[in-house]
Amino acid sequence: MKDLREDRDLSQEDIAKVLQTTQEQVSKYETGRQMMGIDKYVKLAKYYNVSLDYLTGLIDTPRKLH
């Protein structure tokens, strides 16, 4: 998640707005201190236009959503 965000020159605050949460919460997600709910994964997948498989690390090559 952090790599995707940084590749697009976004801040944790930017992603917090997308997820309707706080920057502190995004930091916890990125460091693995807290798990995200599936609803937040879906929001990020749509936002970044990548598959959930890629977003969750199940595959290494990004696939775009259709």
Backbone as JSON, one array per atom type, in Angstrom:
{
  "sequence": "MKDLREDRDLSQEDIAKVLQTTQEQVSKYETGRQMMGIDKYVKLAKYYNVSLDYLTGLIDTPRKLH",
  "N": [[0.82, -1.2, 0.0], [1.89, 1.25, 0.81], [3.88, 1.64, -1.12], [2.36, 1.94, -3.48], [1.0, 4.3, -2.87], [3.16, 6.11, -2.55], [4.34, 5.94, -5.1], [2.57, 7.39, -6.56], [2.88, 9.87, -5.63], [1.41, 10.64, -3.34], [0.13, 11.64, -0.15], [-0.2, 10.35, 3.22], [-2.34, 11.64, 4.31], [-3.85, 12.26, 2.04], [-4.76, 9.71, 1.29], [-6.14, 9.06, 3.56], [-8.35, 10.71, 3.32], [-9.63, 9.52, 1.13], [-10.3, 7.06, 2.26], [-11.88, 7.87, 4.28], [-10.93, 8.33, 6.92], [-8.36, 8.77, 9.41], [-5.04, 10.22, 9.16], [-3.32, 8.99, 10.94], [-4.51, 6.49, 11.22], [-4.17, 5.45, 8.65], [-1.4, 5.23, 8.65], [-1.12, 3.17, 10.53], [-2.3, 1.08, 9.09], [-0.49, 0.84, 6.96], [1.86, 0.08, 8.22], [1.19, -2.32, 9.28], [0.21, -2.53, 11.82], [-2.44, -2.51, 12.25], [-5.28, -4.08, 10.82], [-6.99, -3.59, 7.73], [-10.44, -3.25, 6.91], [-12.46, -5.1, 4.55], [-14.04, -3.37, 3.07], [-12.53, -1.02, 2.94], [-10.31, -1.89, 1.53], [-11.55, -2.37, -0.93], [-12.31, 0.25, -1.63], [-9.74, 1.39, -1.96], [-8.73, -0.2, -4.04], [-10.42, 0.53, -6.15], [-9.83, 3.27, -6.24], [-7.06, 3.31, -6.9], [-7.24, 1.82, -9.17], [-6.57, -0.93, -9.38], [-6.35, -4.52, -9.02], [-7.79, -6.39, -6.29], [-6.26, -8.58, -5.62], [-3.65, -7.78, -6.24], [-3.39, -5.52, -4.61], [-3.53, -6.62, -2.06], [-1.29, -8.14, -2.02], [-1.23, -10.71, -3.07], [-0.58, -11.22, -5.68], [2.14, -10.21, -7.79], [2.23, -8.54, -9.99], [0.57, -5.72, -11.11], [-2.89, -5.64, -11.89], [-5.28, -4.05, -13.83], [-8.53, -2.79, -12.98], [-11.62, -3.54, -14.57]],
  "CA": [[0.0, 0.0, 0.0], [2.75, 2.43, 0.88], [4.53, 1.82, -2.42], [1.36, 2.49, -4.4], [0.78, 5.7, -2.49], [4.35, 6.91, -2.85], [4.52, 5.97, -6.56], [1.65, 8.4, -7.09], [3.19, 11.12, -4.91], [0.3, 10.96, -2.44], [0.43, 11.61, 1.28], [-1.13, 9.56, 4.03], [-3.54, 12.46, 4.46], [-4.64, 12.07, 0.82], [-5.41, 8.4, 1.35], [-7.1, 9.13, 4.67], [-9.59, 11.29, 2.78], [-10.26, 8.49, 0.3], [-10.83, 6.02, 3.15], [-12.69, 8.55, 5.3], [-10.33, 8.02, 8.21], [-7.3, 9.71, 9.77], [-3.67, 9.91, 8.73], [-2.77, 8.05, 11.91], [-5.05, 5.17, 10.9], [-3.48, 5.01, 7.43], [-0.07, 4.81, 9.08], [-1.26, 1.84, 11.15], [-2.53, 0.11, 8.01], [0.73, 0.67, 6.18], [2.89, -0.6, 9.03], [0.69, -3.61, 9.72], [-0.23, -2.51, 13.21], [-3.89, -2.73, 12.25], [-5.8, -4.6, 9.56], [-8.09, -2.85, 7.11], [-11.63, -4.02, 6.54], [-12.59, -5.33, 3.12], [-14.61, -2.17, 2.45], [-11.46, -0.07, 2.69], [-9.54, -2.47, 0.42], [-12.31, -2.14, -2.16], [-12.16, 1.67, -1.95], [-8.4, 1.63, -2.48], [-8.62, -0.86, -5.34], [-11.09, 1.4, -7.11], [-9.09, 4.52, -6.31], [-5.82, 3.06, -7.62], [-7.56, 1.05, -10.36], [-5.82, -2.19, -9.37], [-7.12, -5.63, -8.46], [-7.6, -6.69, -4.87], [-5.14, -9.53, -5.53], [-2.41, -7.01, -6.22], [-3.41, -4.64, -3.44], [-3.3, -7.41, -0.84], [-0.01, -8.84, -2.1], [-1.36, -12.09, -3.55], [0.14, -11.27, -6.95], [3.17, -9.16, -7.84], [2.02, -7.68, -11.14], [-0.74, -5.08, -11.01], [-3.91, -5.8, -12.93], [-6.27, -2.97, -13.75], [-9.93, -3.15, -12.91], [-12.3, -3.31, -15.85]],
  "C": [[0.86, 1.26, 0.0], [3.42, 2.7, -0.46], [3.58, 2.42, -3.44], [1.15, 3.97, -4.13], [1.97, 6.57, -2.88], [4.62, 7.0, -4.35], [3.66, 7.05, -7.21], [1.81, 9.76, -6.4], [2.02, 11.59, -4.04], [0.77, 10.88, -1.0], [-0.54, 10.67, 1.99], [-2.43, 10.33, 4.24], [-4.45, 12.33, 3.24], [-5.43, 10.77, 0.88], [-6.43, 8.36, 2.49], [-8.42, 9.72, 4.19], [-10.35, 10.28, 1.94], [-10.97, 7.46, 1.19], [-11.74, 6.57, 4.24], [-12.23, 8.15, 6.71], [-9.24, 9.05, 8.49], [-5.95, 9.27, 9.2], [-3.05, 8.89, 9.66], [-3.24, 6.62, 11.62], [-4.38, 4.61, 9.65], [-2.07, 4.52, 7.78], [-0.11, 3.42, 9.71], [-1.51, 0.77, 10.11], [-1.24, -0.2, 7.27], [1.82, -0.09, 6.94], [2.44, -1.96, 9.53], [0.27, -3.67, 11.17], [-1.73, -2.72, 13.34], [-4.31, -3.19, 10.86], [-6.91, -3.7, 9.05], [-9.25, -3.79, 6.87], [-11.72, -4.13, 5.03], [-13.17, -4.1, 2.41], [-13.54, -1.14, 2.11], [-10.54, -0.6, 1.57], [-10.24, -2.22, -0.91], [-12.2, -0.68, -2.58], [-10.79, 1.96, -2.55], [-8.2, 0.99, -3.85], [-9.26, -0.01, -6.43], [-10.31, 2.7, -7.31], [-7.82, 4.37, -7.16], [-6.04, 2.33, -8.94], [-6.67, -0.19, -10.49], [-6.69, -3.27, -8.73], [-6.84, -5.79, -6.97], [-6.46, -7.67, -4.67], [-3.81, -8.8, -5.43], [-2.32, -6.17, -4.95], [-3.08, -5.39, -2.16], [-2.02, -8.24, -0.9], [-0.08, -10.28, -2.58], [-0.68, -12.29, -4.9], [1.09, -10.08, -7.0], [2.98, -8.17, -8.98], [0.64, -7.05, -11.08], [-1.63, -5.41, -12.2], [-4.93, -4.71, -12.74], [-7.66, -3.56, -13.6], [-10.58, -2.84, -14.25], [-13.5, -2.44, -15.65]]
}
